[in-house]
Amino acid sequence: MRTRSEVPKKQKSRWKWLIITISVIVAVAIAGLVYWGVGVYSALDDFSKPSGESIFPSVPPDKVVEVPKWEGKERVNILLLGGDARDADENGVARSDSILVASFDPVAKKAHLFSVLRDTYAAIDDHGKGRINSAITMGGPNLAMKTVGDLLGLEIQYYVYTDFEGFKSLIDTIGGIYFDVEKDMRYRDNADGNRYDIDLKKGYQLLDGEKALQYVRFRHDAMSDYTRTERQRNFLKAVASELQSTWNLIRMKEILESVSPYIETNLSVSDMLKLGQLGVESHVGGTAQIPPMDLVSEEHVGGASVIGIRDTDALIGYVQEVLMSDDTIPTPSVSPNADGSANDTDSERGGGTSGSSGSSSSSR
């Protein structure tokens, strides 16, 4: 028969082991977080390539383009560049196959995504005018940021550059993206032994890296690059949403390590972490094509077709209108007047944040 003095000893023993067990679990969890944090930090640090490993040649000191600094509270703009290494010049730099700008408002926690038509004819510092996708071959990513920033009327602080393989690796590592392919897409690309052929079926499906690359590259239809840039914006919105999932946040170390060999950026690790937090907290307020259709002017330079801009000031104003918009806010309905005619209670322009053309729904 147990005495009363024995009971507290047993209870103390059980509590002791419970506390030890909990302590071990907490210690393992902390160790796991430290390992995860160190791994994420290391993977992010690998994004910034030293000059010996960078694909971009050094720019002479007198040609270096100064990049605006981000203080953390004002709007931050990031130039996203996709290159096709098969199109590289003698310096090993390819013209930008895809040009996008992600713009974040850290106060409103709102993001907008702009896709720039790669054949847009724009002013390039010290090089006159040329196709905007050639700026990177003339002065590296800094000149590309300056050129695109001047066109949009924005200060672009950062760039992220990747190629086809980096895009494919990202999509594969996050397990693919479920997406609705709007039509059959087929194209034979004889370069590299047909490695980049396009063959997609219409319908909702899981796109792996290879299929996703086919979708965002396809431009062999009536609207060519105009509809391609819309596809890219819509698909990147889906990717951003997937990256915000809890499971992919947990797997971020693995995701970053998978794309690190294919990415170059001027982002520091501390800025990446701040922007990563901002990205998780933000929602996509809208997307738009640059230039919108009502500002496009088809021109020919040296016998080649380029995309001109009817009014550069109007384009900058358009960008500001898009940044003020928010597609997540319902549009006021149209109410009838007493005589039965329509009374549009929403006087805002469409902003070009949806649709294949990216143009506004009302005249300028």
C-alpha positions in Angstrom: 0.0 0.0 0.0 1.4 3.4 -1.1 1.9 6.0 1.5 0.9 9.6 0.9 4.5 10.6 0.7 5.1 8.4 -2.3 2.4 10.0 -4.5 4.0 13.4 -4.9 7.3 11.7 -5.9 5.5 9.8 -8.7 3.8 13.0 -9.9 7.1 14.9 -9.7 8.7 12.2 -11.8 6.0 12.3 -14.5 6.1 16.2 -14.6 9.9 16.0 -14.9 9.8 13.7 -17.9 7.0 15.8 -19.5 9.1 18.9 -19.1 12.1 17.2 -20.5 10.1 15.8 -23.5 8.6 19.3 -24.3 12.1 20.8 -24.0 13.5 18.3 -26.4 10.7 19.0 -28.9 11.2 22.8 -28.6 14.9 22.4 -29.0 14.5 20.3 -32.1 12.0 22.8 -33.5 14.4 25.7 -32.8 17.2 23.7 -34.4 15.0 23.1 -37.5 14.1 26.7 -37.8 17.8 27.7 -37.5 18.7 25.2 -40.2 15.8 26.4 -42.4 16.8 30.1 -41.8 20.5 29.5 -42.5 19.5 27.5 -45.6 17.2 30.2 -46.9 19.8 32.9 -46.2 22.5 30.9 -48.0 20.3 30.2 -51.0 19.3 33.9 -51.2 22.9 35.0 -51.0 23.7 32.7 -54.0 21.4 34.8 -56.1 24.0 37.7 -56.2 26.7 36.5 -58.4 30.3 37.8 -58.1 31.7 39.5 -61.3 33.6 36.3 -62.2 30.4 34.3 -62.3 28.0 36.9 -63.7 26.8 36.6 -67.3 26.9 40.3 -67.6 30.2 41.9 -68.6 31.7 44.7 -66.5 30.6 48.2 -67.5 33.2 51.0 -67.7 33.0 53.3 -64.7 32.0 56.3 -66.8 29.1 54.2 -68.2 27.7 52.9 -65.0 24.0 53.8 -64.5 23.2 54.8 -60.9 20.3 52.8 -59.4 17.9 54.4 -56.9 18.0 53.2 -53.3 14.9 51.7 -51.6 14.5 53.0 -48.0 11.8 50.5 -47.1 8.7 52.7 -46.9 8.2 54.1 -50.4 7.0 52.2 -53.5 9.5 49.6 -54.6 9.7 48.4 -58.2 11.5 45.3 -59.5 12.3 44.6 -63.1 11.8 40.9 -64.0 13.8 39.8 -67.0 13.5 36.5 -68.8 16.3 35.7 -71.3 16.7 33.1 -74.0 20.4 32.0 -73.9 20.2 30.9 -77.5 19.9 34.5 -78.5 23.1 35.6 -76.7 25.4 38.2 -78.4 29.2 37.9 -78.5 29.4 38.9 -74.9 27.1 36.1 -73.9 24.1 38.3 -73.0 20.7 37.7 -74.6 18.1 40.3 -75.3 15.2 40.2 -72.9 12.6 37.7 -74.1 10.2 38.8 -71.4 10.1 42.1 -69.5 7.9 42.7 -66.5 7.8 45.1 -63.6 6.4 44.2 -60.2 5.5 47.3 -58.3 4.8 47.1 -54.5 3.1 49.7 -52.3 4.4 48.8 -48.8 1.8 51.0 -47.1 -1.3 49.8 -48.9 0.1 46.2 -49.2 -0.8 46.2 -52.8 1.1 45.0 -55.8 0.7 45.6 -59.6 2.3 43.7 -62.4 3.2 45.4 -65.8 4.4 43.5 -68.8 6.3 45.5 -71.4 6.1 44.5 -75.1 9.7 43.6 -75.9 9.7 45.3 -79.3 8.7 48.7 -77.8 10.8 51.4 -79.4 12.2 53.5 -76.6 14.9 56.0 -75.7 18.0 54.2 -74.3 20.6 56.5 -72.6 23.7 57.1 -74.7 22.3 54.8 -77.4 19.6 56.8 -79.1 16.4 54.8 -79.6 16.0 51.1 -79.9 14.0 48.1 -79.1 13.6 48.1 -75.3 14.7 44.4 -75.0 18.1 45.3 -76.4 19.0 47.7 -73.5 20.4 44.9 -71.4 22.9 44.0 -74.1 24.1 47.6 -74.3 24.6 48.3 -70.6 23.6 45.4 -68.6 20.7 45.2 -66.1 21.3 48.8 -64.7 20.7 50.3 -68.2 17.6 48.0 -68.6 16.2 49.3 -65.3 16.8 52.9 -66.3 15.3 52.4 -69.7 12.1 50.7 -68.5 11.8 53.0 -65.6 12.0 56.1 -67.8 9.3 54.6 -70.1 6.9 53.9 -67.2 7.8 57.0 -65.1 9.0 54.8 -62.2 12.2 54.5 -60.3 13.2 50.9 -60.5 15.5 49.8 -57.7 16.0 46.1 -58.4 16.2 43.5 -61.1 15.9 39.8 -61.2 17.1 37.9 -64.3 16.5 34.3 -65.2 16.5 32.1 -68.3 14.2 29.3 -69.5 15.7 26.7 -67.3 15.3 28.8 -64.1 11.6 29.3 -64.9 11.1 25.5 -65.5 13.0 24.6 -62.3 10.8 27.0 -60.2 7.5 25.5 -61.5 8.7 21.9 -61.1 9.9 22.5 -57.5 6.6 23.9 -56.3 4.8 20.9 -57.9 3.4 22.6 -61.0 0.5 25.0 -61.4 -3.1 24.2 -62.1 -4.1 26.5 -64.9 -6.8 26.8 -67.6 -5.1 26.8 -71.1 -7.6 28.8 -73.2 -6.9 27.0 -76.5 -4.7 24.4 -78.3 -1.2 25.7 -78.8 1.3 24.2 -81.2 4.6 25.5 -82.6 7.8 23.7 -83.8 11.0 25.4 -82.7 13.8 23.7 -84.7 16.5 25.2 -82.5 18.3 22.9 -80.1 16.8 19.8 -81.6 13.2 20.9 -81.0 13.8 21.0 -77.3 11.5 24.0 -76.9 8.6 22.9 -79.2 5.1 23.9 -78.0 2.3 21.4 -77.8 -0.5 22.2 -75.4 -4.2 21.1 -75.3 -7.0 23.4 -74.3 -8.4 22.9 -70.8 -7.8 23.1 -67.1 -4.7 21.1 -66.2 -1.6 20.8 -64.1 1.3 22.5 -65.9 4.8 21.3 -65.0 7.9 23.4 -65.8 8.1 22.4 -69.4 4.4 22.9 -70.2 4.4 26.2 -68.2 7.3 27.5 -70.3 5.4 26.5 -73.5 2.4 28.4 -72.3 4.1 31.7 -71.4 6.3 31.6 -74.6 3.5 30.9 -77.1 2.8 33.9 -79.4 2.0 32.3 -82.7 -1.5 33.6 -83.1 -3.2 36.7 -84.5 -2.3 39.0 -81.6 1.3 37.6 -81.2 3.2 39.4 -78.4 0.1 41.2 -77.2 -1.7 38.1 -76.0 1.6 36.5 -74.9 2.3 39.2 -72.4 -1.3 38.8 -71.0 -0.7 35.1 -70.5 2.5 35.8 -68.7 0.9 38.2 -66.3 -2.0 35.9 -65.6 0.3 32.9 -65.1 2.7 34.8 -62.8 -0.3 35.8 -60.7 -1.1 32.1 -60.2 2.6 31.4 -59.4 2.6 34.2 -56.8 -0.5 32.8 -55.2 1.0 29.3 -55.0 4.2 30.6 -53.5 2.2 32.2 -50.7 0.8 28.8 -49.5 2.0 27.6 -46.1 3.5 24.4 -47.6 5.7 26.3 -50.1 6.7 28.8 -47.4 8.0 25.8 -45.4 9.8 24.5 -48.5 11.3 27.8 -49.4 14.8 26.7 -48.8 14.4 23.9 -51.3 12.6 26.2 -53.8 15.4 28.8 -53.6 18.2 26.3 -54.0 16.5 24.9 -57.1 16.5 28.2 -59.0 19.6 29.8 -57.6 21.9 28.6 -60.4 19.7 30.3 -63.0 19.1 33.7 -61.3 21.0 37.0 -61.1 19.9 40.0 -59.1 21.1 43.1 -57.3 18.9 42.4 -54.3 20.8 42.0 -51.0 19.7 39.2 -48.7 18.2 41.7 -46.2 16.2 43.3 -49.0 15.0 39.9 -50.3 13.7 39.0 -46.8 11.9 42.4 -46.5 10.4 42.0 -50.0 9.5 38.4 -49.3 7.5 39.5 -46.2 5.9 42.3 -48.2 5.0 39.8 -50.9 3.3 37.5 -48.5 1.3 40.4 -47.0 0.3 42.0 -50.3 -2.5 41.3 -52.8 -2.3 41.8 -56.5 -4.3 45.0 -57.3 -4.1 44.6 -61.0 -2.0 43.9 -64.1 -1.5 45.8 -67.3 0.3 45.8 -70.7 2.8 48.5 -71.6 2.0 50.2 -73.9 -1.8 49.8 -73.9 -3.4 49.3 -77.2 -4.7 52.8 -77.5 -1.2 54.2 -77.3 0.4 51.7 -79.6 1.8 53.0 -82.9 3.0 50.5 -85.5 6.3 51.8 -86.9 9.1 50.6 -89.1 12.8 51.3 -88.4 15.4 50.1 -90.9 12.8 48.0 -92.6 11.9 46.2 -89.4 8.6 46.5 -87.5 8.7 48.0 -84.0 6.1 49.2 -81.5 6.0 52.9 -81.2 4.2 55.0 -78.5 1.8 57.7 -79.6 2.2 59.8 -76.4 4.9 59.1 -73.8 3.4 61.5 -71.2 0.0 59.8 -71.6 1.7 56.5 -71.0 3.2 57.7 -67.7 -0.2 58.9 -66.7 -1.8 55.6 -67.6 0.8 53.8 -65.4 -0.2 56.0 -62.4 -3.9 55.3 -63.1 -3.2 51.5 -63.0 -1.2 51.9 -59.7 -4.2 53.7 -58.1 -6.6 50.9 -59.2 -7.5 47.7 -57.3 -9.1 44.9 -59.1 -10.1 43.3 -55.8 -12.6 46.1 -55.1 -16.0 45.5 -56.8 -16.8 48.0 -59.6 -20.0 50.0 -58.8 -23.0 48.8 -60.9 -24.6 50.9 -63.6 -28.0 52.3 -62.5 -30.7 53.6 -64.9 -31.8 57.2 -65.1 -35.5 58.1 -64.9 -35.7 58.1 -68.7 -34.4 54.6 -68.8 -30.9 55.6 -70.1 -27.8 54.2 -68.4 -26.0 56.1 -65.7 -22.5 54.8 -65.2 -21.6 55.4 -61.6 -18.1 54.5 -62.2 -16.2 57.2 -64.0 -12.8 55.4 -63.8 -11.1 54.1 -66.9 -10.6 50.4 -67.1 -7.0 50.8 -66.4 -6.1 47.9 -68.7 -5.7 45.5 -65.8 -7.5 42.7 -67.5 -8.2 41.5 -71.0 -5.8 40.5 -73.8 -5.0 44.0 -75.0 -4.3 45.7 -71.7 -6.0 48.8 -73.1 -8.6 51.0 -71.3 -12.3 50.5 -71.7 -13.0 54.2 -72.4 -11.3 56.8 -74.6 -8.6 59.1 -73.5 
